[in-house]
Amino acid sequence: MDDIDVHEDKQGDVAQVDEAVLAAVEAAMIRIRRRQSRRSLARPVMKGLAEPVDLNTLAVIDAVDEGTGEGGLDVTVGFVADRLAIDPSRASRIVADAVRSGFVRRVASQEDGRRSCLELAPMGEEAVAAAHRTRQAFYSELLEEWEPGERREFARLLTKFVHSLDEAARG
């Protein structure tokens, strides 16, 4: 990674990203996507719960938790579809499964009573707490050998990168 560089213009601004940087980011993203598609972190979460949770239900729980954390947003099936990058009809089916299994519940929107929103049921709150604990313990192990400054910088840059991905998706 030390040979990865960026080209700078006279003011020191990044004018062009080096091809080696782009290739390294692409390779890393492919490896992350493959690992995520195996859902390697979901299985340990499920083992720690009193009630079994389906992988799709866990994805819904994560999306509802994320939406709830964004403050004031109505978390709907459409929101879940957007967050999971799936079509609304598939989102509707997996949300219905999450509701049936007791992890998520439907509630009336505070903005529009005709609109149905989603929130975590107590079992969903337990599942999302277990997910956070499991993932953070895993990341803690991975980052254990890193210097504290490296950890903070990694978190800052990764968050910035994901923000850029979100902005690009919005168009």
NORGI-V821643 format. One record per residue. N is the residue number from 1. RES is the residue in one small letter. PHI is phi in whole degrees, 0 to 359 (none if undefined). OMEGA is omega in degrees with one decimal (NA if undefined). D_CENTER is the distance of its C-alpha to the mean C-alpha in Angstrom with 1 decimal. Layout:
# NORGI-V821643
n: (N:N)
res: (RES:RES)
phi: (PHI:PHI)
omega: (OMEGA:OMEGA)
d_center: (D_CENTER:D_CENTER)
This chain:
# NORGI-V821643
n: (1:2:3:4:5:6:7:8:9:10:11:12:13:14:15:16:17:18:19:20:21:22:23:24:25:26:27:28:29:30:31:32:33:34:35:36:37:38:39:40:41:42:43:44:45:46:47:48:49:50:51:52:53:54:55:56:57:58:59:60:61:62:63:64:65:66:67:68:69:70:71:72:73:74:75:76:77:78:79:80:81:82:83:84:85:86:87:88:89:90:91:92:93:94:95:96:97:98:99:100:101:102:103:104:105:106:107:108:109:110:111:112:113:114:115:116:117:118:119:120:121:122:123:124:125:126:127:128:129:130:131:132:133:134:135:136:137:138:139:140:141:142:143:144:145:146:147:148:149:150:151:152:153:154:155:156:157:158:159:160:161:162:163:164:165:166:167:168:169:170:171)
res: (m:d:d:i:d:v:h:e:d:k:q:g:d:v:a:q:v:d:e:a:v:l:a:a:v:e:a:a:m:i:r:i:r:r:r:q:s:r:r:s:l:a:r:p:v:m:k:g:l:a:e:p:v:d:l:n:t:l:a:v:i:d:a:v:d:e:g:t:g:e:g:g:l:d:v:t:v:g:f:v:a:d:r:l:a:i:d:p:s:r:a:s:r:i:v:a:d:a:v:r:s:g:f:v:r:r:v:a:s:q:e:d:g:r:r:s:c:l:e:l:a:p:m:g:e:e:a:v:a:a:a:h:r:t:r:q:a:f:y:s:e:l:l:e:e:w:e:p:g:e:r:r:e:f:a:r:l:l:t:k:f:v:h:s:l:d:e:a:a:r:g)
phi: (none:295:274:279:220:240:269:245:275:298:276:87:282:288:268:208:275:299:300:295:296:299:294:294:297:300:298:295:295:297:294:297:300:298:294:293:294:281:53:296:272:286:298:297:298:295:293:272:255:293:256:294:232:290:300:294:296:298:296:295:302:299:294:296:299:298:295:297:287:276:68:79:279:281:270:242:300:299:299:298:301:296:294:268:56:232:286:302:291:293:301:300:293:285:293:301:296:295:291:301:277:88:272:228:229:268:222:287:294:285:274:213:301:279:265:263:244:240:215:285:278:308:296:293:296:296:294:290:295:296:297:299:300:295:295:293:295:296:295:300:297:295:266:306:278:280:290:307:295:295:299:296:294:299:300:297:291:295:297:298:297:296:300:298:298:299:297:295:291:288:93)
omega: (-176.6:-179.3:177.6:-175.1:172.5:176.7:-179.5:174.6:-173.9:179.3:-179.6:177.7:178.3:-178.2:-176.4:178.2:179.9:179.3:178.9:176.8:-179.3:179.6:179.8:178.1:179.3:-179.1:179.5:-179.7:177.0:179.9:177.0:-179.4:178.9:-179.1:179.3:-179.2:175.3:179.6:-176.3:178.6:-177.7:-176.2:177.2:177.9:-176.4:-179.2:-176.5:-176.1:177.5:179.4:176.9:178.5:177.7:-179.7:177.7:178.0:177.5:177.1:177.4:179.7:178.4:-178.9:178.9:177.6:178.9:-179.6:178.9:-179.8:-179.1:171.1:173.1:179.2:169.7:177.9:-176.6:174.2:177.9:176.4:179.0:178.4:179.2:-177.6:-178.8:-179.7:177.4:-179.7:-175.9:-178.9:176.2:177.6:179.8:180.0:-176.6:173.4:178.2:176.5:179.5:177.4:179.9:-177.6:173.3:179.7:-177.5:174.8:176.7:177.6:177.0:176.5:175.5:179.5:-175.5:-175.3:178.2:-175.6:-179.7:178.0:-177.7:171.7:179.5:170.6:179.1:177.4:177.5:177.0:177.0:-178.9:-178.7:176.5:177.3:178.6:179.3:-179.6:-176.9:-178.6:-177.4:175.2:178.3:179.8:177.6:177.2:-178.8:-175.0:-174.9:-176.3:-177.8:173.2:179.0:178.2:177.6:178.7:-179.6:-179.5:177.0:179.3:179.5:-177.8:178.7:177.1:178.3:179.3:179.9:175.6:177.2:176.4:178.4:179.2:179.4:-179.7:178.9:172.0:NA)
d_center: (26.2:29.1:30.6:27.7:29.0:28.7:31.7:32.7:35.1:38.0:36.1:33.5:30.7:28.7:30.5:29.1:26.4:28.2:27.7:27.0:24.0:22.7:23.5:21.8:18.5:18.7:19.6:16.8:14.2:16.1:16.1:12.4:11.9:14.8:13.6:10.2:12.5:14.7:12.1:14.0:12.0:12.2:16.0:16.8:14.9:17.1:20.2:20.0:20.2:23.5:22.4:20.9:17.6:16.9:13.8:13.4:14.0:11.4:8.8:10.8:10.9:7.2:7.5:10.9:10.1:7.8:10.8:13.3:12.3:13.0:16.6:19.0:16.9:18.0:15.2:16.7:16.4:16.2:13.2:11.5:12.9:11.7:8.0:8.6:11.1:13.9:17.3:18.2:20.7:18.3:15.9:19.0:20.0:17.0:16.8:20.6:20.1:17.7:20.4:23.2:21.9:21.7:18.1:17.7:20.6:21.8:23.4:25.3:23.9:25.6:26.1:27.5:28.7:28.9:25.1:23.0:19.8:17.5:17.1:16.4:19.7:20.8:19.7:16.2:16.3:17.7:15.0:12.1:14.4:15.1:11.5:11.2:14.6:14.3:11.3:13.0:16.3:15.3:14.2:17.3:19.4:18.1:18.8:22.0:24.4:23.0:24.9:23.4:23.6:21.8:18.9:18.8:19.3:16.5:14.0:15.7:15.7:12.2:11.1:14.0:13.0:9.5:11.7:14.2:12.0:11.2:15.0:16.1:14.4:16.3:19.3)
